[in-house]
Amino acid sequence: MCDECGRKKNKKKPRTPSWQKAGYKKKPACDVCGFKFLYVSQSTVYHTDGKLENNQYTNLRTVCLNCIEVIKRKEVTWRKGDLEVDY
């Protein structure tokens, strides 16, 4: 929120991500390195094909913030079907 909106007390509801609307839930550990999260904010959901509208479970991974940087720099490629779906 910008300073002007903050001063005007314009409160907006946080937007629900499309992966969450599709029913995906973050895992308690990173799919890349296995780091167990103490806080939910230490993780993010990564779309393996890069398309944010593709919310199939085989396209989504729970990844720690450190591994996101590694993925970006090394251009890690994922094979389709690497992810096991949690039910």
Secondary structure, 3 states (H helix, E strand, C coil): CCHHHHHCCCCCCCCCCHHHHCCCCCCCECCCCCCECCCHHHEEEEECCCCCCCCCHHHEEEEEHHHHHHHHHHCCCCCCCCCCCCC
